[in-house]
Amino acid sequence: MRATFPLGRIAGVRVGVHWSVLLVFAVIALGLAQGRLPQTHPGQPAVLYWLTGLSAAVVFFASLLAHEIAHAVVARRNGVEVEDIVLWLLGGAARLKTEASSPAAEVRIAGVGPLLSLVLGGVFAAGAWLAARTSVPGLVVEGMTWLAGINLLLAVFNAVPAAPLDGGRLLRAFLWWWTGDRLRATKGAATAGRLFGWFLALLGLLLLMRTGSFGGLWLAVLGWFLIAAATLEGRQAELRATLTGVPVRDAMTADPVLVPAGLTVERFLSDPLYRFRHSAFPVTGDGGAPVGLVTLEAARAVRRERQPVVTVGEVMVPLAEVTVAPPDEGLAELLPRIRPGGAHRVLVLDGSRLVGILSASDISRTVTWLMNPGPGRGGRA
């Protein structure tokens, strides 16, 4: 899930919001302003209902963000690199570049999120209790009560032992510690995630058919998301197991076609050397050192009248934003750092020298070779 609106950095981690958050924000604000608040505190001006509903929605997403930041901070303290944090339709996600080094580290990283949500729920509950005994307006008390309940619900839901929830990470840590096998642990957590997802999806559909409630539809959507995410996690674990022990150099495309940073976009698009071979190319600066990655898509996005003056260096992805790897790094260890899309290919550097490029098709070809070895070749059963 990619961010639609970047918010900057918090605690050194990139934070963004997907457009689907706007939908959830509207649903929460509408549900409070037109439903719960008028029912519990009738006779108030409509503007107060909306102000309270909007404020509660903002604080709720701040709570979600705090939950994910807690994961990110603890992950970094345990030596795990954090890609970014994205808030979206069904909550938030802190994307990690690497995996925890031990079951204990996994427990710390996964457990801090539900723990923080539990603490926030307690804080809001205590605040609502104190506010109810003072002259604080009833709508404010109701908003705090709702925030207490939703954070406690978030803590409990995330603690369910099913991937990709935090509880699934805790289950994986336990299975990893019990069996000593990270792959088996991941498969177990993924299976639990699929079963829980099917339970929610079927329950949601049943409620939707019997009552026609929005809650039933939401449960069904959440269930389908968990099924898909858990299935993907299980497949990725199997892929990492297949690629264990395979170095990047065995899968990369060696000696890729290079594009000078000073070349104009017009020349880049018109030269057959670049047009008919690949969709992304390493970019080199003075002296031949790699400085980034350019895609045909980015070049074609330049207006035709600007193509003779705009250079490849101006439209490329800078090297600092490109995934790089040494040729001896294991593919299994590299996989969590690879993002989808042509702009996120891996540049393989031996020191400062570019020796290859790695794409999803290179990895797929390697997996096929390993799973279906030809006569006379070694492979995996």
C-alpha positions as CSV (number, residue, x, y, z in Angstrom):
1,M,0.0,0.0,0.0
2,R,1.6,3.3,-1.1
3,A,0.9,6.7,0.4
4,T,-1.2,9.1,-1.7
5,F,-0.4,12.1,0.5
6,P,3.0,12.2,2.2
7,L,3.0,13.8,5.7
8,G,6.7,14.1,6.2
9,R,8.8,12.2,8.8
10,I,8.1,11.4,12.4
11,A,10.9,9.9,14.6
12,G,12.9,9.6,11.3
13,V,10.3,7.5,9.5
14,R,8.4,8.5,6.4
15,V,4.7,8.8,7.1
16,G,1.9,9.0,4.5
17,V,-1.8,8.6,4.1
18,H,-3.6,6.6,1.4
19,W,-6.7,8.2,-0.2
20,S,-8.9,5.5,1.4
21,V,-8.4,7.2,4.8
22,L,-10.7,10.0,3.6
23,L,-13.5,7.5,3.2
24,V,-13.0,6.1,6.7
25,F,-12.7,9.5,8.2
26,A,-16.0,10.6,6.6
27,V,-17.7,7.4,7.8
28,I,-16.5,7.9,11.4
29,A,-17.3,11.6,11.5
30,L,-20.8,11.0,10.0
31,G,-21.5,8.1,12.3
32,L,-20.7,10.2,15.4
33,A,-22.3,13.5,14.2
34,Q,-25.5,12.0,12.8
35,G,-25.8,8.9,14.9
36,R,-24.2,8.3,18.3
37,L,-23.9,11.9,19.5
38,P,-27.5,13.1,18.8
39,Q,-28.8,9.9,20.4
40,T,-26.8,10.2,23.6
41,H,-27.0,14.0,23.9
42,P,-30.1,15.2,22.0
43,G,-31.1,18.8,21.6
44,Q,-27.6,20.2,20.8
45,P,-26.7,22.4,17.8
46,A,-25.7,20.4,14.7
47,V,-22.4,22.3,14.5
48,L,-21.4,20.9,17.9
49,Y,-22.1,17.4,16.8
50,W,-20.0,17.8,13.7
51,L,-17.1,19.5,15.6
52,T,-17.1,16.7,18.1
53,G,-17.3,14.0,15.4
54,L,-14.6,15.5,13.3
55,S,-12.3,16.0,16.4
56,A,-12.8,12.4,17.5
57,A,-12.0,11.2,14.0
58,V,-8.8,13.2,13.9
59,V,-7.7,11.9,17.3
60,F,-8.6,8.3,16.3
61,F,-6.2,8.5,13.3
62,A,-3.6,10.1,15.5
63,S,-4.0,7.1,17.8
64,L,-3.5,4.7,14.8
65,L,-0.4,6.7,13.8
66,A,1.0,6.4,17.4
67,H,0.4,2.6,17.2
68,E,2.4,2.3,14.1
69,I,5.2,4.7,15.2
70,A,5.6,2.5,18.3
71,H,6.2,-0.5,16.0
72,A,8.7,1.5,14.0
73,V,10.6,2.9,16.9
74,V,11.0,-0.5,18.6
75,A,11.8,-2.1,15.3
76,R,14.7,0.3,14.8
77,R,16.0,-0.3,18.3
78,N,16.1,-4.0,17.5
79,G,18.1,-3.5,14.3
80,V,15.2,-3.8,11.9
81,E,15.1,-1.1,9.1
82,V,11.7,0.6,8.6
83,E,10.6,1.6,5.1
84,D,7.6,3.8,6.0
85,I,4.3,4.1,7.7
86,V,1.0,4.3,5.7
87,L,-2.5,4.9,7.1
88,W,-5.2,3.4,4.9
89,L,-8.7,2.0,4.7
90,L,-8.3,-0.7,7.4
91,G,-5.9,1.0,9.7
92,G,-2.2,1.5,9.4
93,A,0.9,-0.4,8.4
94,A,4.6,0.0,9.3
95,R,6.5,-1.6,6.5
96,L,9.8,-3.2,7.6
97,K,12.7,-3.6,5.2
98,T,14.2,-6.5,7.2
99,E,13.0,-9.1,9.6
100,A,13.6,-9.5,13.4
101,S,16.7,-11.4,14.2
102,S,15.1,-13.5,17.0
103,P,11.8,-14.5,18.5
104,A,12.4,-12.1,21.4
105,A,12.9,-9.2,19.1
106,E,9.7,-10.2,17.2
107,V,7.8,-10.2,20.4
108,R,9.0,-6.7,21.3
109,I,8.2,-5.2,17.9
110,A,4.8,-6.8,17.6
111,G,3.7,-6.4,21.1
112,V,4.3,-2.7,21.6
113,G,1.5,-1.7,19.2
114,P,-1.4,-3.4,21.1
115,L,0.2,-2.3,24.3
116,L,0.2,1.3,23.3
117,S,-3.4,1.1,22.1
118,L,-4.4,-0.4,25.4
119,V,-2.6,2.4,27.3
120,L,-4.3,5.0,25.1
121,G,-7.7,3.4,25.7
122,G,-7.1,3.6,29.5
123,V,-6.0,7.2,29.2
124,F,-9.1,8.2,27.3
125,A,-11.3,6.2,29.7
126,A,-9.7,7.9,32.7
127,G,-10.1,11.3,31.0
128,A,-13.8,10.6,30.3
129,W,-14.4,9.5,33.9
130,L,-12.7,12.6,35.3
131,A,-14.4,14.9,32.7
132,A,-17.9,13.5,33.6
133,R,-17.3,14.6,37.2
134,T,-16.5,18.2,36.3
135,S,-18.2,20.9,34.2
136,V,-16.8,19.5,30.9
137,P,-19.6,19.4,28.2
138,G,-21.3,16.1,27.7
139,L,-20.4,15.9,24.0
140,V,-16.7,16.1,24.9
141,V,-17.1,13.3,27.5
142,E,-18.9,11.2,24.9
143,G,-16.2,11.7,22.4
144,M,-13.5,10.7,24.9
145,T,-15.6,7.6,25.8
146,W,-15.8,6.6,22.1
147,L,-12.0,7.1,21.8
148,A,-11.5,4.9,24.8
149,G,-13.6,2.2,23.4
150,I,-12.2,2.2,19.9
151,N,-8.6,2.1,21.2
152,L,-9.4,-0.8,23.5
153,L,-11.1,-2.6,20.6
154,L,-8.0,-1.9,18.4
155,A,-5.8,-3.4,21.1
156,V,-7.9,-6.5,21.5
157,F,-8.4,-7.0,17.7
158,N,-4.7,-6.6,16.9
159,A,-3.8,-9.1,19.6
160,V,-5.8,-11.9,17.8
161,P,-3.2,-14.6,17.0
162,A,-3.6,-14.4,13.2
163,A,-1.3,-12.9,10.5
164,P,-0.9,-10.1,9.5
165,L,-2.2,-8.8,12.8
166,D,0.2,-8.0,15.6
167,G,-1.1,-11.1,17.4
168,G,-0.1,-13.1,14.3
169,R,3.5,-11.8,14.8
170,L,3.4,-12.9,18.4
171,L,2.1,-16.3,17.4
172,R,4.9,-16.5,14.8
173,A,7.5,-15.6,17.5
174,F,6.1,-18.3,19.8
175,L,6.2,-20.9,17.0
176,W,9.6,-19.8,15.9
177,W,10.9,-20.2,19.5
178,W,9.1,-23.6,19.9
179,T,10.2,-25.1,16.6
180,G,13.4,-23.2,15.8
181,D,12.1,-22.8,12.2
182,R,11.1,-19.4,11.1
183,L,9.4,-20.7,7.9
184,R,7.2,-23.1,9.7
185,A,6.3,-20.4,12.2
186,T,5.3,-18.0,9.4
187,K,3.2,-20.7,7.7
188,G,1.4,-21.4,11.0
189,A,0.7,-17.7,11.6
190,A,-0.5,-17.4,8.0
191,T,-2.8,-20.3,8.3
192,A,-4.3,-18.9,11.5
193,G,-4.8,-15.6,9.6
194,R,-6.7,-17.2,6.8
195,L,-9.0,-19.1,9.2
196,F,-9.7,-15.9,11.1
197,G,-10.3,-14.0,7.9
198,W,-12.8,-16.6,6.7
199,F,-14.6,-16.5,10.0
200,L,-14.9,-12.7,9.8
201,A,-16.0,-12.8,6.2
202,L,-18.7,-15.4,6.7
203,L,-19.9,-13.7,9.9
204,G,-20.0,-10.3,8.1
205,L,-22.0,-11.8,5.2
206,L,-24.4,-13.4,7.6
207,L,-25.0,-10.2,9.4
208,L,-25.4,-8.3,6.1
209,M,-28.0,-10.7,4.8
210,R,-30.0,-10.8,8.0
211,T,-29.8,-7.2,9.1
212,G,-28.5,-5.2,6.1
213,S,-26.1,-3.4,8.6
214,F,-23.0,-1.6,7.5
215,G,-21.2,-3.4,10.3
216,G,-21.7,-6.7,8.5
217,L,-20.3,-5.3,5.2
218,W,-17.3,-3.9,7.1
219,L,-16.6,-7.3,8.8
220,A,-16.8,-9.0,5.4
221,V,-14.3,-6.6,3.8
222,L,-12.0,-6.9,6.8
223,G,-12.2,-10.7,6.5
224,W,-11.3,-10.7,2.8
225,F,-8.4,-8.4,3.5
226,L,-7.0,-10.7,6.2
227,I,-7.4,-13.7,3.9
228,A,-5.5,-12.0,1.1
229,A,-2.8,-10.6,3.4
230,A,-2.2,-13.9,5.2
231,T,-2.1,-15.8,1.9
232,L,0.5,-13.4,0.6
233,E,2.5,-13.6,3.7
234,G,2.6,-17.4,3.5
235,R,3.6,-17.4,-0.1
236,Q,6.4,-14.9,0.6
237,A,7.7,-17.1,3.3
238,E,7.8,-20.1,0.9
239,L,9.6,-17.9,-1.7
240,R,12.2,-16.9,0.9
241,A,12.7,-20.5,1.8
242,T,13.2,-21.5,-1.9
243,L,15.8,-18.7,-2.3
244,T,17.7,-19.3,0.9
245,G,21.4,-19.7,0.1
246,V,21.1,-18.1,-3.3
247,P,23.3,-15.0,-3.7
248,V,22.1,-11.9,-5.7
249,R,24.8,-12.5,-8.3
250,D,23.1,-15.7,-9.4
251,A,19.9,-14.0,-10.3
252,M,20.9,-10.5,-11.4
253,T,21.2,-9.3,-15.0
254,A,24.9,-8.6,-15.3
255,D,26.4,-5.7,-17.1
256,P,23.1,-3.8,-17.7
257,V,22.7,-1.1,-20.3
258,L,23.7,2.2,-18.8
259,V,22.2,5.7,-19.4
260,P,24.3,8.9,-18.9
261,A,22.6,11.3,-16.6
262,G,23.3,14.2,-19.1
263,L,21.4,12.5,-22.0
264,T,18.3,14.3,-23.0
265,V,14.9,12.6,-22.6
266,E,14.4,12.9,-26.4
267,R,17.6,11.0,-27.2
268,F,16.8,8.4,-24.5
269,L,13.4,7.7,-25.9
270,S,14.5,7.6,-29.5
271,D,17.6,5.5,-29.3
272,P,16.7,1.8,-30.0
273,L,19.3,0.7,-27.5
274,Y,17.0,1.9,-24.7
275,R,13.6,1.6,-26.3
276,F,13.4,-2.1,-27.1
277,R,15.3,-3.9,-24.3
278,H,14.1,-3.0,-20.8
279,S,11.7,-0.6,-19.0
280,A,14.2,0.7,-16.4
281,F,17.9,1.5,-16.7
282,P,20.7,2.4,-14.3
283,V,21.9,6.0,-14.7
284,T,25.5,7.0,-14.4
285,G,27.2,10.3,-13.8
286,D,30.7,11.6,-14.4
287,G,33.2,8.9,-14.2
288,G,30.6,6.1,-14.8
289,A,29.5,5.9,-11.1
290,P,25.8,5.0,-10.7
291,V,23.6,7.9,-9.6
292,G,20.1,6.6,-10.0
293,L,17.5,4.7,-12.0
294,V,15.3,5.9,-14.8
295,T,12.2,4.3,-16.2
296,L,10.7,4.7,-19.7
297,E,7.4,5.6,-17.9
298,A,9.0,8.5,-16.1
299,A,10.7,9.7,-19.3
300,R,7.5,9.5,-21.4
301,A,5.7,11.5,-18.8
302,V,7.8,14.6,-19.8
303,R,5.9,16.8,-22.2
304,R,7.1,16.4,-25.8
305,E,8.1,20.0,-26.2
306,R,10.3,19.7,-23.1
307,Q,12.0,16.4,-24.0
308,P,14.9,18.0,-26.0
309,V,16.0,20.1,-23.0
310,V,15.1,17.8,-20.0
311,T,17.9,15.4,-19.1
312,V,17.6,11.8,-17.8
313,G,19.2,13.0,-14.5
314,E,16.2,15.3,-13.9
315,V,13.6,12.5,-14.2
316,M,15.5,9.6,-12.6
317,V,15.0,8.1,-9.2
318,P,18.1,9.3,-7.2
319,L,20.4,6.5,-5.9
320,A,19.6,7.4,-2.3
321,E,16.0,6.3,-3.0
322,V,16.9,3.1,-5.0
323,T,17.3,-0.3,-3.4
324,V,20.9,-1.4,-3.7
325,A,22.6,-4.7,-2.7
326,P,26.0,-6.3,-2.9
327,P,26.4,-9.3,-5.2
328,D,27.0,-11.7,-2.3
329,E,23.9,-10.7,-0.4
330,G,21.3,-13.5,-0.1
331,L,18.2,-13.2,-2.2
332,A,16.1,-14.4,0.7
333,E,17.4,-11.5,2.9
334,L,16.9,-9.0,0.1
335,L,13.3,-9.8,-0.7
336,P,11.7,-7.8,2.1
337,R,13.5,-4.7,0.8
338,I,12.2,-5.1,-2.8
339,R,9.1,-3.0,-3.6
340,P,6.9,-3.7,-6.7
341,G,7.2,-1.6,-9.8
342,G,9.8,-0.8,-12.4
343,A,11.1,2.2,-10.4
344,H,12.0,-0.1,-7.6
345,R,14.5,-2.5,-9.2
346,V,17.6,-3.3,-7.3
347,L,21.0,-2.0,-8.4
348,V,23.8,-4.4,-7.6
349,L,27.0,-2.7,-6.5
350,D,30.4,-4.2,-5.8
351,G,31.7,-1.4,-3.7
352,S,31.0,1.7,-5.8
353,R,31.0,-0.2,-9.1
354,L,27.7,-1.2,-10.7
355,V,27.8,-4.9,-11.7
356,G,24.2,-5.8,-12.3
357,I,20.5,-5.0,-11.9
358,L,17.8,-7.2,-10.4
359,S,14.1,-7.2,-11.3
360,A,11.0,-9.2,-10.3
361,S,11.4,-11.2,-13.5
362,D,14.9,-12.1,-12.6
363,I,13.7,-13.5,-9.3
364,S,10.8,-15.4,-10.9
365,R,13.2,-16.9,-13.4
366,T,15.5,-18.0,-10.6
367,V,12.6,-19.5,-8.6
368,T,11.5,-21.5,-11.7
369,W,15.0,-22.8,-12.2
370,L,15.2,-23.9,-8.6
371,M,11.8,-25.6,-8.5
372,N,12.2,-27.2,-12.0
373,P,15.8,-28.1,-12.5
374,G,16.7,-29.5,-15.9
375,P,18.8,-32.7,-16.5
376,G,22.2,-32.4,-15.1
377,R,21.4,-29.4,-12.9
378,G,21.1,-29.4,-9.2
379,G,17.9,-28.1,-7.7
380,R,15.4,-28.4,-4.9
381,A,12.8,-31.0,-4.8
